[in-house]
Amino acid sequence: MLQSNVFSKVTAYVGHGLDLAHILIGFFAPGVGVILLVIAGPLYLIWFPLVGRRLWQLGQSVTKAEVQQIGSVAWRTFR
């Protein structure tokens, strides 16, 4: 997310920053981790739909031929 132009830097920093802060701080100070979870939880209700909407927009701009080409490359790569 941080290395591409698909999502804004704010979107990436907010999403990943809250995740990282919750995990690291929650490990050493569980009480503070709970507070971060209380803050992050409602924000996830906004963040995930915004990320999903952007992914939907990206998917709509891809042609079927491109999807088949990507699928065949992925199939050969992971087989």
ChimeraX attribute file (.defattr): number of C-alpha atoms within 10 A of each C-alpha:
attribute: neighborCount
match mode: 1-to-1
recipient: residues
	/A:1	13
	/A:2	13
	/A:3	8
	/A:4	8
	/A:5	8
	/A:6	12
	/A:7	15
	/A:8	11
	/A:9	14
	/A:10	11
	/A:11	15
	/A:12	16
	/A:13	13
	/A:14	15
	/A:15	18
	/A:16	14
	/A:17	13
	/A:18	18
	/A:19	14
	/A:20	12
	/A:21	16
	/A:22	22
	/A:23	16
	/A:24	12
	/A:25	15
	/A:26	17
	/A:27	12
	/A:28	10
	/A:29	12
	/A:30	14
	/A:31	12
	/A:32	15
	/A:33	18
	/A:34	14
	/A:35	13
	/A:36	18
	/A:37	19
	/A:38	12
	/A:39	13
	/A:40	19
	/A:41	13
	/A:42	10
	/A:43	14
	/A:44	15
	/A:45	10
	/A:46	11
	/A:47	17
	/A:48	12
	/A:49	11
	/A:50	14
	/A:51	16
	/A:52	11
	/A:53	12
	/A:54	14
	/A:55	13
	/A:56	11
	/A:57	11
	/A:58	11
	/A:59	11
	/A:60	10
	/A:61	8
	/A:62	10
	/A:63	10
	/A:64	10
	/A:65	9
	/A:66	10
	/A:67	12
	/A:68	11
	/A:69	12
	/A:70	11
	/A:71	12
	/A:72	11
	/A:73	11
	/A:74	11
	/A:75	10
	/A:76	8
	/A:77	8
	/A:78	6
	/A:79	5
